[in-house]
Amino acid sequence: MARSRTFQKISRGNKAEADFKDRIELLRSRVGLLTGKDRALMKIYLENSGTFSQMARIASVNEANIARRIHKLVRRLLDGQYITCLRNRDEFTQEQIEMARDYFVDGLAMGEIADRHEITYYQVRKTMRKIQRLTYISDIAAPAVLLRKTRRGDKSKED
């Protein structure tokens, strides 16, 4: 009995390690979406395995500021809303895609985006809601499609 528990712990550990590696690879693939200091900061963090204290010394800022910035960048890069927007380009105008980038990747506030694009706050909010609805729908639809494929595969095996 103890042996199977040990095996389960090892299996969970391997799965967690694999998930961690997948997230790192996903971050590396999306760093190109960032610009300027954010891109440099993430490259140091991912490529050089820089610690927050090392990066803080280089940037001459507090370690907590670096940690907070990295965590925000990681959260935005792992969030799939901008990627979903790109996958569904035909649903949006070029300006809406640029607004999505400003919001989901660069982390700009809706008011700043409205000023930058010389449109109303309402138009920005409407676009963000449209993207969020599309993301929500695609998150629900993807597992449903997989489930349907699995069921079809099971039925064909029975026939």
Buried (B, 14 or more C-beta within 10 A) or exposed (E): EEEEEEEEEEEEEEEEEEEEEEEEEEBBEBBEBBEEEBBBBBBBBBEEEBBBEBBBEEBEEEBEEBBEBBEEBBEBBEBBBBBBBBEBEEEBEEEBBBBBBBBBBBBBEBEBBBEBBEBEEEBBBEBBEBBBEBBEEBEEEEEEEEEEEEEEEEEEEEE
